Amino acid sequence: MQAGLITNLLLPLALGVVMLGLGLGLTLADFRRVFAMPRVVLVGLAVQAVLLPAVAFAIAVGFGLAPELAVGLVLLAASPGGATANIYSHLARGDVALNITLTATNSVLCLLTLPLIVNFSLAHFMEAGQYVPPPVRKVVEVAVIIVGPVALGMLLRALAPRVSEKLAGPVKVFSVAVLVLVIGAALAAEWNRLPEYFAAVGLACLVFNLASMGAGYVVPRALRLDRRQAIAIAMEIGIHNGTLAIFVALNVLGNATMSVPAAIYSLIMFVTAALFGWWINRRPAAA
């Protein structure tokens, strides 16, 4: 599964514009509120960095995945949330400031956790002496795509609040259009190989996706976090940075098979996240 023009250029540009729009709806007070409740951030980080790799490892063993696919699934679990998690959270009325905080924090944290987790999975499944260095380049790219445009949007809101209010509606429509185009382009690009990919690891990826999103919502609610925070964490946990996982598989490990779980998961997560957002917003607010 090789990243092409859509993944490398068009999607980052589109996400940058969308993140600019999200910044139009945020203020510094939103982030101060998040940091005033560090337990919320710690819950999200713990689920992402500790629980999910363990779940992916168990699914890989339980489904009897081939060693390379097993490593690929664990690699995906070790990757932080993707930039599109912020869009889905916005559309599902989640706490977007929390999403951005978690995405930025997880992206930096993965410099330490991703190599440790993936190297452990390589030793277990492959019994090989391969080494995964910290993916500094991709973390910088995430920062550029997410933090920069959001900061610009917040600055515009502070300097021209009326303009930001007028742009809010069109940006939300644009966000939905971007997601639809990404799903369609991803399906079209891999249409011929989808049966092969899904036969190899599709069910395992679906189970992992549902487990990720379910844990991301249920654990925070069980710990009495509010609904918007739980939605934000569910999106952050359920929508992984498949681009980072594919990059590591292809350019660091030099193994295309290890990129297959990330490719399949990336297709599945767009659909399940949309369904989750639709479902959660049909439930009573107190649920």
C-alpha positions in Angstrom: 0.0 0.0 0.0 2.0 3.0 -1.2 1.1 6.5 -0.4 0.4 8.6 -3.5 -0.5 12.1 -4.5 -3.7 12.1 -2.5 -1.9 11.0 0.8 1.2 13.1 0.3 -0.1 16.4 -1.1 -3.8 16.8 -1.5 -5.0 15.4 1.8 -2.4 17.4 3.9 -3.4 20.6 2.0 -7.1 19.9 2.5 -6.6 19.1 6.2 -4.6 22.2 6.7 -7.6 24.3 5.4 -10.0 22.4 7.6 -7.8 22.8 10.6 -7.7 26.5 9.9 -11.5 26.4 10.0 -11.5 24.5 13.3 -9.2 27.2 14.8 -11.9 29.8 13.9 -14.1 28.2 16.6 -11.5 28.0 19.3 -10.1 30.4 21.9 -7.2 30.2 24.3 -9.9 29.7 27.0 -10.7 26.3 25.5 -7.1 25.1 25.9 -6.8 26.6 29.4 -9.9 24.6 30.3 -8.3 21.4 29.1 -5.0 21.9 30.9 -6.9 22.9 34.0 -8.2 19.3 34.0 -5.0 17.2 33.4 -6.9 14.0 34.3 -8.8 14.3 31.0 -5.6 14.4 29.0 -4.0 11.6 31.0 -7.0 9.3 30.4 -6.8 9.9 26.7 -3.0 9.3 26.6 -3.3 6.1 28.8 -5.9 4.6 26.5 -3.9 5.5 23.4 -0.4 4.5 24.6 -1.1 1.6 26.9 -4.5 0.0 26.3 -4.6 0.0 22.5 -1.2 -1.7 21.8 -2.2 -4.4 24.2 -5.6 -4.8 22.5 -3.9 -4.9 19.0 -1.4 -7.5 20.2 -4.2 -9.7 21.6 -6.2 -9.4 18.4 -3.1 -10.3 16.3 -2.6 -13.4 18.4 -6.3 -14.3 18.5 -6.8 -14.0 14.8 -3.5 -15.9 14.1 -2.3 -13.2 11.7 0.8 -13.7 9.7 3.9 -12.3 11.5 4.2 -9.3 9.1 0.5 -8.4 9.4 0.6 -8.8 13.2 3.5 -6.3 13.4 1.6 -4.0 11.0 -1.5 -4.0 13.3 0.6 -3.3 16.4 2.4 -0.5 14.5 -1.0 1.0 13.7 -2.0 0.8 17.4 1.3 2.6 18.4 0.6 5.4 15.9 -1.1 8.6 17.4 -4.5 9.9 16.4 -4.8 11.3 12.8 -5.6 14.9 11.9 -9.0 13.8 10.6 -9.9 12.9 14.2 -10.2 16.6 14.9 -12.7 17.0 12.0 -14.8 14.1 13.0 -14.9 15.3 16.6 -16.0 18.8 15.4 -18.8 17.2 13.3 -19.9 15.0 16.2 -19.9 17.9 18.7 -16.9 16.7 20.6 -14.3 18.8 22.5 -12.1 19.8 19.6 -9.6 21.6 21.9 -9.1 18.3 23.7 -8.6 16.6 20.4 -6.0 19.0 19.2 -4.2 18.8 22.6 -4.2 15.0 22.5 -3.1 14.8 18.8 -0.2 17.1 19.5 0.8 15.4 22.8 0.4 11.9 21.4 2.5 12.8 18.3 5.4 13.9 20.5 4.9 11.0 22.9 5.1 8.5 20.0 8.7 9.5 19.5 9.4 7.3 22.6 6.5 4.8 22.6 6.2 3.9 18.9 9.8 2.5 18.6 9.5 0.6 21.9 6.1 -1.0 21.0 7.0 -1.8 17.5 10.5 -3.2 18.4 8.8 -5.4 21.0 6.3 -6.7 18.4 9.1 -7.3 15.9 11.0 -9.4 18.5 7.9 -11.3 19.3 6.3 -12.0 15.9 9.3 -11.8 13.6 12.3 -12.7 15.8 14.3 -10.3 13.8 16.9 -7.7 14.7 15.1 -4.8 13.0 15.1 -1.4 14.7 12.5 1.4 14.4 13.9 4.9 15.1 11.7 7.7 16.3 9.6 9.1 13.4 10.7 12.7 13.9 9.9 13.8 10.3 6.3 12.6 10.5 5.8 14.2 13.9 7.0 17.6 12.5 4.6 17.1 9.5 1.7 16.5 12.0 2.6 19.7 13.8 2.7 21.7 10.6 -0.7 20.4 9.4 -2.5 20.7 12.8 -1.0 23.3 15.1 0.0 25.9 12.5 -3.4 26.3 10.8 -5.3 26.1 14.1 -3.2 28.9 15.5 -3.9 31.0 12.4 -7.6 30.4 12.7 -7.6 31.3 16.4 -5.7 34.5 15.6 -8.2 35.4 12.9 -11.1 34.8 15.3 -9.4 37.1 17.9 -8.7 39.9 15.3 -11.9 39.5 13.2 -14.6 37.7 15.1 -17.4 38.5 12.6 -15.4 37.1 9.7 -14.8 33.9 11.6 -18.5 33.5 12.4 -19.4 33.9 8.7 -16.8 31.3 7.7 -17.9 28.7 10.3 -20.8 27.3 8.3 -18.9 27.0 4.9 -16.0 25.3 6.6 -18.2 22.7 8.2 -19.6 21.9 4.8 -16.1 21.8 3.4 -15.1 19.4 6.2 -17.8 16.9 5.2 -16.8 17.2 1.5 -13.2 16.5 2.3 -14.1 13.4 4.2 -16.3 12.1 1.4 -13.6 12.8 -1.2 -10.9 11.1 0.9 -13.0 8.0 1.3 -13.8 7.9 -2.4 -10.3 8.5 -3.5 -8.9 5.9 -1.1 -11.4 3.3 -2.3 -10.7 4.1 -6.0 -6.9 3.9 -5.6 -7.0 0.5 -4.1 -10.2 -0.9 -5.6 -8.5 -3.9 -7.4 -6.6 -5.0 -4.3 -9.3 -4.5 -1.7 -10.5 -8.1 -1.8 -7.0 -9.4 -1.2 -6.4 -6.9 1.6 -9.7 -7.5 3.3 -9.3 -11.3 3.1 -5.9 -11.1 4.8 -6.6 -8.7 7.7 -10.0 -7.0 7.2 -11.9 -8.6 10.1 -9.0 -8.1 12.5 -8.9 -4.4 11.5 -12.6 -4.0 12.0 -12.5 -5.6 15.4 -9.6 -3.4 16.4 -11.4 -0.3 15.1 -14.5 -1.1 17.0 -12.5 -1.9 20.2 -10.5 1.3 19.8 -13.5 3.6 19.4 -15.5 1.7 22.0 -12.7 1.9 24.6 -12.2 5.6 23.7 -15.8 6.4 24.6 -16.6 3.9 27.4 -13.5 4.3 29.5 -13.8 8.1 29.8 -17.5 7.8 30.6 -16.8 5.2 33.2 -14.3 7.6 34.8 -17.1 10.3 34.7 -15.7 12.5 32.0 -18.4 14.6 30.3 -20.0 13.6 27.0 -18.0 16.0 24.8 -14.7 14.9 26.2 -15.6 11.2 25.7 -16.6 11.9 22.1 -13.3 13.7 21.5 -11.3 10.8 23.1 -13.3 8.2 21.1 -12.4 9.9 17.8 -8.8 10.4 18.8 -8.5 6.8 19.8 -10.5 5.3 16.9 -8.9 7.4 14.1 -5.2 6.5 13.9 -2.6 8.1 11.9 -2.5 5.6 9.1 -0.1 7.7 7.1 2.5 7.5 9.8 2.1 3.7 10.1 2.4 3.3 6.3 5.4 5.6 6.3 7.2 3.6 9.0 6.3 0.3 7.3 7.5 1.3 3.9 10.3 3.7 4.5 11.7 2.5 7.9 11.0 -1.2 7.9 11.0 -1.6 4.1 8.1 -4.0 4.3 5.0 -3.3 2.2 3.0 -6.2 3.8 3.3 -4.4 7.2 1.5 -1.4 5.7 -1.6 -3.4 4.8 -3.3 -3.2 8.2 -3.0 0.6 8.2 -4.3 0.8 4.7 -7.4 -1.3 5.5 -8.0 0.3 8.9 -7.8 3.8 7.2 -10.7 2.8 5.0 -12.8 1.3 7.8 -12.3 4.1 10.3 -13.8 6.8 8.1 -17.0 4.8 7.9 -17.2 3.7 11.5 -16.3 7.1 12.8 -19.1 8.7 10.7 -21.6 6.1 12.0 -20.5 6.7 15.6 -20.8 10.4 15.2 -24.3 10.0 13.8 -25.3 7.5 16.5 -24.0 9.5 19.4 -25.8 12.7 18.3 -29.1 10.8 18.1 -28.8 9.8 21.8 -30.2 12.0 24.6 -27.5 14.4 25.9 -27.5 12.8 29.3 -26.8 9.3 27.9 
